[in-house]
Amino acid sequence: MRKLLIPCDGSINALRAVHYALALAKEISDVQVVLLNVQEPSLVREHAILSVQEIERLHTADANRILQSAKQVFDADGVPCQAHHRTGSPASEIAQYAHEAHCDAIIMGSRGLSQISGLVLGSVTTKVIQLAHVPVTIVK
């Protein structure tokens, strides 16, 4: 069985990667699709206002919202997928999850929700390419 990891951050490029992965999953028999959202760690000022549990609830709610929209794409075509989320540095967490879950490939958008525009590849995408030990397909 081939396992595909699709990082999802709610961006239009991530959604394009979801659609690309869906098309691929429909062509390949015996494929497992895993969606992953990585929430950035909270800022120090948030810890001054919110408890750790409240921050975790907010991260989980944000991750579930993002993952649900991606999961609906697969559900609409009857393609099963798993959805997971983590908190940490997105590139590191994506590469680490791919390794831990024995993923065969990562399919991701060329740029995410970063405020930096005009880059050919986003900083997270570039770092994932450097850190991952599996093929990374970039969807534009």
The first five atom37 places (N, CA, C, CB, O) and aatype in JSON, in Angstrom:
{
  "aatype": [12, 1, 11, 10, 10, 9, 14, 4, 3, 7, 15, 9, 2, 0, 10, 1, 0, 19, 8, 18, 0, 10, 0, 10, 0, 11, 6, 9, 15, 3, 19, 5, 19, 19, 10, 10, 2, 19, 5, 6, 14, 15, 10, 19, 1, 6, 8, 0, 9, 10, 15, 19, 5, 6, 9, 6, 1, 10, 8, 16, 0, 3, 0, 2, 1, 9, 10, 5, 15, 0, 11, 5, 19, 13, 3, 0, 3, 7, 19, 14, 4, 5, 0, 8, 8, 1, 16, 7, 15, 14, 0, 15, 6, 9, 0, 5, 18, 0, 8, 6, 0, 8, 4, 3, 0, 9, 9, 12, 7, 15, 1, 7, 10, 15, 5, 9, 15, 7, 10, 19, 10, 7, 15, 19, 16, 16, 11, 19, 9, 5, 10, 0, 8, 19, 14, 19, 16, 9, 19, 11],
  "atom_mask": [
    [1, 1, 1, 1, 1],
    [1, 1, 1, 1, 1],
    [1, 1, 1, 1, 1],
    [1, 1, 1, 1, 1],
    [1, 1, 1, 1, 1],
    [1, 1, 1, 1, 1],
    [1, 1, 1, 1, 1],
    [1, 1, 1, 1, 1],
    [1, 1, 1, 1, 1],
    [1, 1, 1, 0, 1],
    [1, 1, 1, 1, 1],
    [1, 1, 1, 1, 1],
    [1, 1, 1, 1, 1],
    [1, 1, 1, 1, 1],
    [1, 1, 1, 1, 1],
    [1, 1, 1, 1, 1],
    [1, 1, 1, 1, 1],
    [1, 1, 1, 1, 1],
    [1, 1, 1, 1, 1],
    [1, 1, 1, 1, 1],
    [1, 1, 1, 1, 1],
    [1, 1, 1, 1, 1],
    [1, 1, 1, 1, 1],
    [1, 1, 1, 1, 1],
    [1, 1, 1, 1, 1],
    [1, 1, 1, 1, 1],
    [1, 1, 1, 1, 1],
    [1, 1, 1, 1, 1],
    [1, 1, 1, 1, 1],
    [1, 1, 1, 1, 1],
    [1, 1, 1, 1, 1],
    [1, 1, 1, 1, 1],
    [1, 1, 1, 1, 1],
    [1, 1, 1, 1, 1],
    [1, 1, 1, 1, 1],
    [1, 1, 1, 1, 1],
    [1, 1, 1, 1, 1],
    [1, 1, 1, 1, 1],
    [1, 1, 1, 1, 1],
    [1, 1, 1, 1, 1],
    [1, 1, 1, 1, 1],
    [1, 1, 1, 1, 1],
    [1, 1, 1, 1, 1],
    [1, 1, 1, 1, 1],
    [1, 1, 1, 1, 1],
    [1, 1, 1, 1, 1],
    [1, 1, 1, 1, 1],
    [1, 1, 1, 1, 1],
    [1, 1, 1, 1, 1],
    [1, 1, 1, 1, 1],
    [1, 1, 1, 1, 1],
    [1, 1, 1, 1, 1],
    [1, 1, 1, 1, 1],
    [1, 1, 1, 1, 1],
    [1, 1, 1, 1, 1],
    [1, 1, 1, 1, 1],
    [1, 1, 1, 1, 1],
    [1, 1, 1, 1, 1],
    [1, 1, 1, 1, 1],
    [1, 1, 1, 1, 1],
    [1, 1, 1, 1, 1],
    [1, 1, 1, 1, 1],
    [1, 1, 1, 1, 1],
    [1, 1, 1, 1, 1],
    [1, 1, 1, 1, 1],
    [1, 1, 1, 1, 1],
    [1, 1, 1, 1, 1],
    [1, 1, 1, 1, 1],
    [1, 1, 1, 1, 1],
    [1, 1, 1, 1, 1],
    [1, 1, 1, 1, 1],
    [1, 1, 1, 1, 1],
    [1, 1, 1, 1, 1],
    [1, 1, 1, 1, 1],
    [1, 1, 1, 1, 1],
    [1, 1, 1, 1, 1],
    [1, 1, 1, 1, 1],
    [1, 1, 1, 0, 1],
    [1, 1, 1, 1, 1],
    [1, 1, 1, 1, 1],
    [1, 1, 1, 1, 1],
    [1, 1, 1, 1, 1],
    [1, 1, 1, 1, 1],
    [1, 1, 1, 1, 1],
    [1, 1, 1, 1, 1],
    [1, 1, 1, 1, 1],
    [1, 1, 1, 1, 1],
    [1, 1, 1, 0, 1],
    [1, 1, 1, 1, 1],
    [1, 1, 1, 1, 1],
    [1, 1, 1, 1, 1],
    [1, 1, 1, 1, 1],
    [1, 1, 1, 1, 1],
    [1, 1, 1, 1, 1],
    [1, 1, 1, 1, 1],
    [1, 1, 1, 1, 1],
    [1, 1, 1, 1, 1],
    [1, 1, 1, 1, 1],
    [1, 1, 1, 1, 1],
    [1, 1, 1, 1, 1],
    [1, 1, 1, 1, 1],
    [1, 1, 1, 1, 1],
    [1, 1, 1, 1, 1],
    [1, 1, 1, 1, 1],
    [1, 1, 1, 1, 1],
    [1, 1, 1, 1, 1],
    [1, 1, 1, 1, 1],
    [1, 1, 1, 1, 1],
    [1, 1, 1, 0, 1],
    [1, 1, 1, 1, 1],
    [1, 1, 1, 1, 1],
    [1, 1, 1, 0, 1],
    [1, 1, 1, 1, 1],
    [1, 1, 1, 1, 1],
    [1, 1, 1, 1, 1],
    [1, 1, 1, 1, 1],
    [1, 1, 1, 1, 1],
    [1, 1, 1, 0, 1],
    [1, 1, 1, 1, 1],
    [1, 1, 1, 1, 1],
    [1, 1, 1, 1, 1],
    [1, 1, 1, 0, 1],
    [1, 1, 1, 1, 1],
    [1, 1, 1, 1, 1],
    [1, 1, 1, 1, 1],
    [1, 1, 1, 1, 1],
    [1, 1, 1, 1, 1],
    [1, 1, 1, 1, 1],
    [1, 1, 1, 1, 1],
    [1, 1, 1, 1, 1],
    [1, 1, 1, 1, 1],
    [1, 1, 1, 1, 1],
    [1, 1, 1, 1, 1],
    [1, 1, 1, 1, 1],
    [1, 1, 1, 1, 1],
    [1, 1, 1, 1, 1],
    [1, 1, 1, 1, 1],
    [1, 1, 1, 1, 1],
    [1, 1, 1, 1, 1],
    [1, 1, 1, 1, 1]
  ],
  "atom_positions": [
    [[0.84, -1.18, 0.0], [0.0, 0.0, 0.0], [0.88, 1.24, 0.0], [-0.95, 0.0, 1.21], [1.86, 1.32, 0.75]],
    [[0.54, 2.19, -0.84], [1.26, 3.46, -0.88], [0.53, 4.45, 0.02], [1.37, 4.01, -2.33], [-0.7, 4.51, 0.02]],
    [[1.3, 5.22, 0.78], [0.72, 6.2, 1.7], [1.15, 7.59, 1.27], [1.16, 5.91, 3.18], [2.34, 7.88, 1.18]],
    [[0.16, 8.45, 1.0], [0.4, 9.82, 0.57], [0.06, 10.79, 1.69], [-0.42, 10.16, -0.7], [-1.01, 10.7, 2.29]],
    [[0.97, 11.7, 1.98], [0.75, 12.73, 2.99], [0.47, 14.05, 2.3], [1.97, 12.86, 3.94], [1.25, 14.49, 1.46]],
    [[-0.65, 14.68, 2.66], [-1.02, 15.98, 2.09], [-1.14, 16.98, 3.23], [-2.36, 15.89, 1.28], [-2.11, 16.96, 3.98]],
    [[-0.14, 17.87, 3.36], [-0.23, 18.93, 4.37], [-1.31, 19.94, 3.96], [1.14, 19.63, 4.55], [-1.38, 20.34, 2.79]],
    [[-2.13, 20.36, 4.9], [-3.23, 21.28, 4.63], [-3.15, 22.47, 5.57], [-4.6, 20.56, 4.76], [-3.11, 22.3, 6.79]],
    [[-3.13, 23.66, 5.01], [-3.1, 24.86, 5.84], [-4.26, 25.81, 5.55], [-1.79, 25.59, 5.63], [-4.31, 26.92, 6.09]],
    [[-5.19, 25.38, 4.71], [-6.33, 26.22, 4.39], [-6.11, 27.14, 3.21], [0.0, 0.0, 0.0], [-7.01, 27.89, 2.83]],
    [[-4.93, 27.12, 2.62], [-4.64, 27.99, 1.48], [-5.19, 27.4, 0.18], [-3.13, 28.23, 1.35], [-5.49, 26.2, 0.12]],
    [[-5.33, 28.23, -0.84], [-5.8, 27.78, -2.14], [-4.81, 26.8, -2.75], [-6.03, 28.97, -3.09], [-5.21, 25.85, -3.43]],
    [[-3.51, 27.0, -2.53], [-2.51, 26.08, -3.06], [-2.6, 24.72, -2.38], [-1.11, 26.66, -2.9], [-2.4, 23.69, -3.03]],
    [[-2.89, 24.69, -1.1], [-3.07, 23.41, -0.4], [-4.3, 22.69, -0.95], [-3.2, 23.64, 1.12], [-4.29, 21.47, -1.09]],
    [[-5.35, 23.45, -1.25], [-6.55, 22.84, -1.82], [-6.26, 22.27, -3.21], [-7.68, 23.88, -1.9], [-6.8, 21.22, -3.57]],
    [[-5.43, 22.94, -3.97], [-5.02, 22.39, -5.27], [-4.28, 21.07, -5.09], [-4.13, 23.39, -6.03], [-4.47, 20.14, -5.86]],
    [[-3.44, 21.0, -4.07], [-2.71, 19.76, -3.78], [-3.69, 18.65, -3.38], [-1.67, 19.98, -2.66], [-3.5, 17.49, -3.74]],
    [[-4.73, 19.01, -2.63], [-5.76, 18.05, -2.24], [-6.43, 17.48, -3.49], [-6.82, 18.71, -1.31], [-6.61, 16.26, -3.6]],
    [[-6.8, 18.33, -4.42], [-7.46, 17.87, -5.65], [-6.51, 17.01, -6.5], [-7.95, 19.08, -6.48], [-6.93, 16.02, -7.09]],
    [[-5.25, 17.39, -6.55], [-4.25, 16.6, -7.28], [-4.11, 15.22, -6.63], [-2.88, 17.33, -7.3], [-4.08, 14.2, -7.33]],
    [[-4.02, 15.19, -5.31], [-3.9, 13.92, -4.59], [-5.14, 13.05, -4.78], [-3.66, 14.17, -3.09], [-5.04, 11.83, -4.88]],
    [[-6.3, 13.68, -4.83], [-7.54, 12.94, -5.06], [-7.49, 12.25, -6.42], [-8.76, 13.87, -4.97], [-7.79, 11.06, -6.53]],
    [[-7.11, 12.99, -7.45], [-7.02, 12.41, -8.8], [-6.03, 11.25, -8.81], [-6.6, 13.49, -9.82], [-6.28, 10.22, -9.44]],
    [[-4.92, 11.42, -8.14], [-3.91, 10.37, -8.06], [-4.44, 9.15, -7.3], [-2.64, 10.91, -7.37], [-4.24, 8.01, -7.73]],
    [[-5.11, 9.38, -6.2], [-5.66, 8.29, -5.39], [-6.71, 7.49, -6.17], [-6.27, 8.85, -4.1], [-6.84, 6.28, -5.97]],
    [[-7.45, 8.15, -7.03], [-8.45, 7.46, -7.82], [-7.81, 6.61, -8.93], [-9.43, 8.46, -8.43], [-8.41, 5.64, -9.39]],
    [[-6.6, 6.97, -9.34], [-5.9, 6.22, -10.39], [-5.1, 5.05, -9.83], [-4.97, 7.15, -11.14], [-4.94, 4.03, -10.51]],
    [[-4.61, 5.19, -8.61], [-3.75, 4.18, -8.02], [-4.58, 3.3, -7.09], [-2.56, 4.83, -7.25], [-5.29, 3.79, -6.22]],
    [[-4.47, 2.0, -7.3], [-5.17, 1.13, -6.35], [-4.29, 0.95, -5.12], [-5.51, -0.26, -7.01], [-3.07, 1.07, -5.18]],
    [[-4.93, 0.66, -4.02], [-4.22, 0.4, -2.77], [-3.4, 1.6, -2.3], [-3.32, -0.81, -2.94], [-2.2, 1.48, -2.04]],
    [[-4.06, 2.74, -2.18], [-3.4, 3.96, -1.7], [-4.1, 4.43, -0.43], [-3.42, 5.07, -2.79], [-5.32, 4.33, -0.3]],
    [[-3.31, 4.95, 0.48], [-3.85, 5.51, 1.71], [-3.51, 7.0, 1.72], [-3.28, 4.78, 2.99], [-2.35, 7.37, 1.5]],
    [[-4.5, 7.83, 1.98], [-4.33, 9.29, 2.0], [-4.38, 9.78, 3.44], [-5.42, 9.99, 1.14], [-5.28, 9.43, 4.2]],
    [[-3.39, 10.6, 3.79], [-3.33, 11.17, 5.13], [-3.24, 12.69, 4.99], [-2.12, 10.6, 5.94], [-2.33, 13.2, 4.33]],
    [[-4.17, 13.4, 5.59], [-4.16, 14.86, 5.63], [-3.52, 15.28, 6.95], [-5.61, 15.45, 5.48], [-3.78, 14.68, 8.0]],
    [[-2.68, 16.31, 6.89], [-2.01, 16.79, 8.1], [-2.06, 18.31, 8.16], [-0.55, 16.31, 8.16], [-1.69, 18.99, 7.2]],
    [[-2.52, 18.82, 9.29], [-2.45, 20.26, 9.55], [-1.49, 20.48, 10.7], [-3.87, 20.85, 9.88], [-1.53, 19.78, 11.71]],
    [[-0.61, 21.46, 10.54], [0.33, 21.8, 11.6], [0.03, 23.23, 12.04], [1.82, 21.65, 11.13], [0.09, 24.17, 11.25]],
    [[-0.28, 23.37, 13.32], [-0.53, 24.68, 13.9], [0.77, 25.23, 14.46], [-1.61, 24.59, 15.02], [1.52, 24.53, 15.13]],
    [[1.04, 26.49, 14.17], [2.22, 27.16, 14.72], [2.06, 27.26, 16.24], [2.43, 28.58, 14.08], [0.94, 27.44, 16.73]],
    [[3.15, 27.15, 16.98], [3.06, 27.33, 18.44], [2.52, 28.72, 18.78], [4.43, 27.12, 19.09], [2.71, 29.68, 18.03]],
    [[1.84, 28.81, 19.9], [1.27, 30.08, 20.33], [2.35, 31.08, 20.7], [0.33, 29.88, 21.51], [3.46, 30.72, 21.1]],
    [[2.0, 32.34, 20.55], [2.9, 33.41, 20.94], [2.94, 33.54, 22.46], [2.48, 34.74, 20.29], [2.0, 33.12, 23.14]],
    [[3.98, 34.09, 22.96], [4.13, 34.27, 24.41], [2.97, 35.07, 24.97], [5.46, 34.96, 24.76], [2.47, 34.76, 26.05]],
    [[2.53, 36.09, 24.25], [1.44, 36.93, 24.77], [0.13, 36.15, 24.88], [1.25, 38.15, 23.88], [-0.7, 36.47, 25.73]],
    [[-0.08, 35.15, 24.03], [-1.28, 34.33, 24.15], [-1.25, 33.5, 25.43], [-1.42, 33.41, 22.92], [-2.29, 33.29, 26.06]],
    [[-0.06, 33.04, 25.81], [0.06, 32.27, 27.04], [-0.23, 33.13, 28.27], [1.46, 31.66, 27.15], [-0.62, 32.6, 29.32]],
    [[-0.05, 34.44, 28.15], [-0.34, 35.33, 29.27], [-1.85, 35.51, 29.45], [0.33, 36.69, 29.05], [-2.31, 35.84, 30.54]],
    [[-2.61, 35.3, 28.38], [-4.05, 35.53, 28.42], [-4.84, 34.23, 28.55], [-4.5, 36.27, 27.17], [-5.85, 34.17, 29.26]],
    [[-4.37, 33.18, 27.87], [-5.11, 31.92, 27.8], [-4.37, 30.79, 28.51], [-5.37, 31.55, 26.36], [-3.14, 30.79, 28.58]],
    [[-5.11, 29.85, 29.01], [-4.49, 28.68, 29.61], [-3.99, 27.75, 28.51], [-5.49, 27.93, 30.55], [-4.37, 27.88, 27.34]],
    [[-3.14, 26.82, 28.89], [-2.62, 25.84, 27.93], [-3.78, 25.06, 27.31], [-1.62, 24.88, 28.62], [-3.76, 24.78, 26.11]],
    [[-4.76, 24.7, 28.11], [-5.9, 23.94, 27.62], [-6.72, 24.76, 26.61], [-6.8, 23.51, 28.79], [-7.18, 24.22, 25.61]],
    [[-6.89, 26.07, 26.88], [-7.63, 26.92, 25.95], [-6.88, 27.06, 24.63], [-7.86, 28.32, 26.58], [-7.49, 27.04, 23.56]],
    [[-5.58, 27.19, 24.7], [-4.77, 27.29, 23.48], [-4.87, 25.99, 22.69], [-3.3, 27.61, 23.82], [-5.01, 26.02, 21.47]],
    [[-4.78, 24.86, 23.38], [-4.91, 23.56, 22.7], [-6.28, 23.42, 22.04], [-4.68, 22.41, 23.69], [-6.37, 22.9, 20.93]],
    [[-7.33, 23.87, 22.72], [-8.68, 23.81, 22.13], [-8.77, 24.68, 20.88], [-9.73, 24.25, 23.16], [-9.37, 24.27, 19.89]],
    [[-8.18, 25.87, 20.93], [-8.19, 26.75, 19.76], [-7.42, 26.12, 18.6], [-7.59, 28.11, 20.11], [-7.89, 26.16, 17.46]],
    [[-6.25, 25.55, 18.88], [-5.46, 24.9, 17.83], [-6.23, 23.73, 17.23], [-4.1, 24.41, 18.39], [-6.26, 23.55, 16.01]],
    [[-6.84, 22.95, 18.08], [-7.61, 21.79, 17.6], [-8.79, 22.25, 16.75], [-8.12, 20.95, 18.78], [-9.06, 21.65, 15.71]],
    [[-9.49, 23.29, 17.18], [-10.63, 23.8, 16.41], [-10.17, 24.33, 15.05], [-11.34, 24.91, 17.2], [-10.82, 24.05, 14.03]],
    [[-9.08, 25.08, 15.02], [-8.56, 25.59, 13.74], [-8.14, 24.45, 12.83], [-7.36, 26.53, 13.99], [-8.47, 24.44, 11.64]],
    [[-7.43, 23.48, 13.39], [-6.98, 22.34, 12.6], [-8.16, 21.55, 12.05], [-6.08, 21.42, 13.44], [-8.17, 21.17, 10.88]],
    [[-9.15, 21.3, 12.89], [-10.33, 20.54, 12.44], [-11.08, 21.26, 11.34], [-11.26, 20.27, 13.61], [-11.57, 20.63, 10.4]],
    [[-11.19, 22.58, 11.44], [-11.88, 23.36, 10.41], [-11.14, 23.21, 9.08], [-11.97, 24.86, 10.81], [-11.77, 22.97, 8.04]],
    [[-9.83, 23.36, 9.1], [-9.02, 23.27, 7.88], [-9.07, 21.85, 7.31], [-7.56, 23.69, 8.17], [-9.25, 21.66, 6.11]],
    [[-8.91, 20.87, 8.18], [-8.9, 19.48, 7.73], [-10.26, 19.04, 7.22], [-8.45, 18.56, 8.86], [-10.35, 18.25, 6.27]],
    [[-11.32, 19.54, 7.82], [-12.66, 19.15, 7.39], [-12.92, 19.6, 5.94], [-13.72, 19.76, 8.32], [-13.5, 18.84, 5.17]],
    [[-12.49, 20.79, 5.58], [-12.72, 21.24, 4.21], [-11.94, 20.39, 3.21], [-12.33, 22.72, 4.06], [-12.42, 20.11, 2.11]],
    [[-10.74, 19.98, 3.59], [-9.95, 19.1, 2.71], [-10.56, 17.71, 2.67], [-8.48, 19.04, 3.19], [-10.63, 17.08, 1.61]],
    [[-10.99, 17.22, 3.82], [-11.57, 15.87, 3.9], [-12.85, 15.76, 3.08], [-11.86, 15.51, 5.37], [-13.13, 14.71, 2.51]],
    [[-13.62, 16.83, 3.02], [-14.87, 16.83, 2.24], [-14.61, 16.56, 0.76], [-15.59, 18.16, 2.4], [-15.43, 15.94, 0.09]],
    [[-13.47, 17.01, 0.26], [-13.12, 16.77, -1.14], [-12.99, 15.27, -1.39], [-11.8, 17.5, -1.52], [-13.49, 14.76, -2.39]],
    [[-12.32, 14.57, -0.49], [-12.15, 13.12, -0.63], [-13.47, 12.39, -0.37], [-11.06, 12.61, 0.35], [-13.81, 11.46, -1.09]],
    [[-14.2, 12.83, 0.65], [-15.47, 12.19, 0.98], [-16.46, 12.28, -0.18], [-16.07, 12.82, 2.23], [-17.21, 11.34, -0.42]],
    [[-16.47, 13.41, -0.89], [-17.4, 13.61, -2.0], [-17.18, 12.57, -3.1], [-17.24, 15.01, -2.57], [-18.12, 12.21, -3.81]],
    [[-15.95, 12.08, -3.24], [-15.65, 11.06, -4.25], [-15.51, 9.67, -3.66], [-14.39, 11.42, -4.98], [-15.12, 8.73, -4.35]],
    [[-15.83, 9.53, -2.4], [-15.78, 8.22, -1.77], [-14.38, 7.67, -1.56], [0.0, 0.0, 0.0], [-14.19, 6.46, -1.46]],
    [[-13.39, 8.57, -1.5], [-12.02, 8.15, -1.26], [-11.71, 8.35, 0.23], [-11.01, 8.96, -2.16], [-11.73, 9.47, 0.72]],
    [[-11.44, 7.26, 0.93], [-11.18, 7.4, 2.37], [-9.86, 8.11, 2.65], [-11.18, 6.03, 3.03], [-8.89, 7.97, 1.9]],
    [[-9.84, 8.86, 3.72], [-8.6, 9.51, 4.13], [-8.62, 9.67, 5.64], [-8.42, 10.89, 3.43], [-9.67, 9.67, 6.28]],
    [[-7.44, 9.81, 6.19], [-7.28, 10.07, 7.61], [-6.89, 11.53, 7.77], [-6.21, 9.13, 8.26], [-6.31, 12.12, 6.85]],
    [[-7.19, 12.12, 8.89], [-6.82, 13.51, 9.15], [-6.18, 13.61, 10.53], [-8.06, 14.44, 9.06], [-6.7, 13.09, 11.52]],
    [[-5.03, 14.28, 10.57], [-4.3, 14.45, 11.82], [-3.82, 15.89, 11.93], [-3.1, 13.47, 11.9], [-3.71, 16.6, 10.93]],
    [[-3.54, 16.31, 13.14], [-2.94, 17.63, 13.32], [-1.87, 17.58, 14.4], [-4.01, 18.68, 13.68], [-1.88, 16.73, 15.29]],
    [[-0.97, 18.53, 14.28], [0.13, 18.67, 15.23], [0.36, 20.15, 15.47], [1.44, 17.98, 14.71], [-0.16, 21.0, 14.75]],
    [[1.14, 20.45, 16.5], [1.56, 21.81, 16.77], [3.07, 21.83, 16.74], [1.0, 22.32, 18.14], [3.73, 20.96, 17.31]],
    [[3.62, 22.84, 16.06], [5.07, 22.97, 15.99], [5.49, 23.71, 14.74], [0.0, 0.0, 0.0], [4.67, 24.37, 14.09]],
    [[6.75, 23.58, 14.4], [7.27, 24.18, 13.17], [6.73, 23.38, 11.99], [8.86, 24.2, 13.16], [7.01, 22.18, 11.89]],
    [[5.95, 24.01, 11.09], [5.28, 23.25, 10.04], [6.2, 22.34, 9.22], [4.59, 24.19, 9.13], [5.9, 21.16, 9.06]],
    [[7.29, 22.85, 8.72], [8.16, 22.04, 7.87], [8.72, 20.85, 8.63], [9.3, 22.89, 7.32], [8.72, 19.73, 8.12]],
    [[9.21, 21.09, 9.82], [9.77, 20.0, 10.63], [8.72, 18.96, 10.96], [10.39, 20.55, 11.91], [8.99, 17.76, 10.88]],
    [[7.54, 19.4, 11.35], [6.47, 18.47, 11.71], [6.0, 17.66, 10.52], [5.3, 19.23, 12.31], [5.72, 16.47, 10.65]],
    [[5.92, 18.28, 9.35], [5.51, 17.56, 8.15], [6.52, 16.47, 7.81], [5.35, 18.54, 6.95], [6.15, 15.32, 7.59]],
    [[7.8, 16.84, 7.77], [8.84, 15.87, 7.46], [8.9, 14.76, 8.51], [10.21, 16.57, 7.36], [9.05, 13.59, 8.16]],
    [[8.78, 15.12, 9.77], [8.82, 14.14, 10.85], [7.62, 13.19, 10.77], [8.84, 14.84, 12.22], [7.77, 11.98, 10.93]],
    [[6.44, 13.74, 10.52], [5.25, 12.9, 10.42], [5.39, 11.93, 9.24], [3.98, 13.76, 10.25], [5.05, 10.75, 9.37]],
    [[5.88, 12.41, 8.11], [6.07, 11.54, 6.94], [6.98, 10.37, 7.29], [6.67, 12.33, 5.77], [6.73, 9.24, 6.87]],
    [[8.02, 10.64, 8.06], [8.95, 9.59, 8.47], [8.28, 8.62, 9.45], [10.21, 10.2, 9.1], [8.33, 7.4, 9.26]],
    [[7.67, 9.16, 10.49], [7.05, 8.34, 11.54], [5.91, 7.47, 11.0], [6.52, 9.22, 12.65], [5.75, 6.32, 11.42]],
    [[5.13, 8.01, 10.07], [3.97, 7.3, 9.54], [4.32, 6.44, 8.33], [2.88, 8.28, 9.18], [3.44, 5.82, 7.73]],
    [[5.59, 6.42, 7.96], [6.06, 5.62, 6.83], [5.34, 6.0, 5.53], [5.86, 4.13, 7.11], [4.92, 5.14, 4.76]],
    [[5.21, 7.31, 5.3], [4.59, 7.8, 4.07], [5.55, 7.59, 2.91], [4.2, 9.3, 4.2], [6.76, 7.67, 3.06]],
    [[4.97, 7.33, 1.73], [5.78, 7.11, 0.53], [6.04, 8.4, -0.23], [5.09, 6.12, -0.37], [6.98, 8.48, -1.01]],
    [[5.2, 9.41, 0.0], [5.35, 10.68, -0.71], [4.57, 11.77, 0.02], [4.86, 10.55, -2.18], [3.65, 11.5, 0.78]],
    [[4.98, 13.0, -0.24], [4.3, 14.18, 0.28], [3.82, 14.97, -0.94], [5.23, 15.05, 1.21], [4.58, 15.19, -1.88]],
    [[2.58, 15.39, -0.91], [2.02, 16.22, -1.98], [1.55, 17.5, -1.32], [0.83, 15.5, -2.76], [0.68, 17.47, -0.44]],
    [[2.12, 18.63, -1.72], [1.78, 19.88, -1.05], [1.75, 21.06, -2.02], [2.76, 20.17, 0.07], [2.31, 20.99, -3.12]],
    [[1.08, 22.12, -1.6], [1.01, 23.34, -2.4], [2.34, 24.06, -2.43], [0.0, 0.0, 0.0], [3.18, 23.9, -1.54]],
    [[2.52, 24.86, -3.47], [3.79, 25.58, -3.64], [3.98, 26.67, -2.6], [3.86, 26.18, -5.02], [5.11, 26.98, -2.21]],
    [[2.89, 27.26, -2.15], [2.96, 28.28, -1.1], [1.71, 28.18, -0.25], [3.11, 29.71, -1.69], [0.65, 27.81, -0.74]],
    [[1.86, 28.5, 1.01], [0.72, 28.43, 1.92], [0.18, 29.81, 2.24], [0.0, 0.0, 0.0], [0.1, 30.67, 1.38]],
    [[-0.18, 29.99, 3.48], [-0.83, 31.23, 3.93], [0.15, 32.31, 4.37], [-1.76, 30.93, 5.04], [-0.27, 33.33, 4.91]],
    [[1.42, 32.1, 4.15], [2.43, 33.06, 4.58], [2.16, 34.45, 4.0], [3.83, 32.58, 4.18], [1.62, 34.57, 2.9]],
    [[2.55, 35.47, 4.74], [2.39, 36.84, 4.28], [3.38, 37.21, 3.19], [2.54, 37.79, 5.45], [3.21, 38.22, 2.5]],
    [[4.4, 36.4, 3.03], [5.42, 36.69, 2.03], [4.89, 36.27, 0.67], [6.76, 35.96, 2.35], [4.57, 35.11, 0.45]],
    [[4.8, 37.23, -0.25], [4.33, 36.89, -1.58], [5.45, 37.14, -2.58], [3.08, 37.71, -1.96], [6.44, 37.81, -2.27]],
    [[5.29, 36.58, -3.75], [6.28, 36.77, -4.8], [7.37, 35.71, -4.82], [0.0, 0.0, 0.0], [8.21, 35.71, -5.72]],
    [[7.36, 34.82, -3.85], [8.35, 33.75, -3.85], [7.84, 32.62, -4.73], [8.63, 33.25, -2.41], [6.64, 32.35, -4.76]],
    [[8.73, 31.96, -5.44], [8.33, 30.84, -6.27], [7.85, 29.7, -5.38], [9.5, 30.38, -7.17], [6.8, 29.1, -5.63]],
    [[8.61, 29.41, -4.35], [8.21, 28.4, -3.38], [8.18, 29.05, -2.0], [9.18, 27.18, -3.39], [9.02, 29.89, -1.68]],
    [[7.21, 28.67, -1.22], [7.14, 29.21, 0.13], [8.24, 28.64, 1.0], [0.0, 0.0, 0.0], [8.84, 27.62, 0.67]],
    [[8.5, 29.29, 2.12], [9.58, 28.85, 3.0], [9.3, 27.48, 3.6], [9.79, 29.87, 4.11], [10.22, 26.68, 3.77]],
    [[8.04, 27.18, 3.93], [7.71, 25.87, 4.48], [7.94, 24.8, 3.42], [6.23, 25.83, 4.98], [8.53, 23.75, 3.7]],
    [[7.5, 25.05, 2.21], [7.69, 24.1, 1.11], [9.16, 23.82, 0.88], [7.05, 24.62, -0.17], [9.57, 22.67, 0.74]],
    [[9.96, 24.87, 0.85], [11.4, 24.72, 0.64], [12.02, 23.89, 1.74], [12.08, 26.1, 0.56], [12.85, 23.01, 1.48]],
    [[11.63, 24.15, 2.98], [12.19, 23.4, 4.11], [11.75, 21.93, 4.09], [11.77, 24.05, 5.43], [12.54, 21.05, 4.42]],
    [[10.5, 21.68, 3.7], [10.04, 20.29, 3.62], [10.87, 19.54, 2.59], [8.54, 20.23, 3.26], [11.26, 18.4, 2.84]],
    [[11.13, 20.15, 1.46], [11.95, 19.52, 0.42], [13.32, 19.16, 1.0], [12.11, 20.46, -0.8], [13.86, 18.09, 0.71]],
    [[13.88, 20.05, 1.8], [15.2, 19.81, 2.38], [15.17, 18.73, 3.47], [15.76, 21.1, 2.97], [16.12, 17.95, 3.59]],
    [[14.1, 18.67, 4.25], [14.05, 17.78, 5.41], [13.49, 16.39, 5.12], [13.23, 18.41, 6.48], [13.86, 15.42, 5.78]],
    [[12.6, 16.29, 4.15], [11.91, 15.03, 3.92], [12.82, 14.0, 3.27], [10.69, 15.26, 3.04], [13.7, 14.32, 2.48]],
    [[12.58, 12.75, 3.64], [13.35, 11.63, 3.09], [12.5, 10.83, 2.09], [13.85, 10.72, 4.22], [12.83, 9.7, 1.75]],
    [[11.4, 11.44, 1.64], [10.54, 10.82, 0.64], [10.32, 11.85, -0.47], [9.17, 10.35, 1.26], [10.54, 13.04, -0.25]],
    [[9.89, 11.41, -1.65], [9.61, 12.37, -2.71], [8.55, 13.4, -2.31], [9.17, 11.64, -3.97], [7.57, 13.06, -1.64]],
    [[8.75, 14.64, -2.72], [7.82, 15.73, -2.44], [7.32, 16.27, -3.79], [8.51, 16.87, -1.57], [8.11, 16.74, -4.6]],
    [[6.02, 16.18, -4.0], [5.43, 16.74, -5.2], [4.83, 18.09, -4.84], [4.35, 15.78, -5.81], [4.03, 18.2, -3.91]],
    [[5.22, 19.11, -5.6], [4.74, 20.47, -5.36], [3.67, 20.78, -6.4], [5.9, 21.51, -5.42], [3.9, 20.67, -7.6]],
    [[2.5, 21.18, -5.93], [1.38, 21.52, -6.8], [1.24, 23.03, -6.84], [0.06, 20.84, -6.33], [1.13, 23.68, -5.81]],
    [[1.25, 23.55, -8.03], [1.18, 25.01, -8.22], [-0.24, 25.45, -8.45], [2.05, 25.45, -9.39], [-0.49, 26.65, -8.63]]
  ]
}
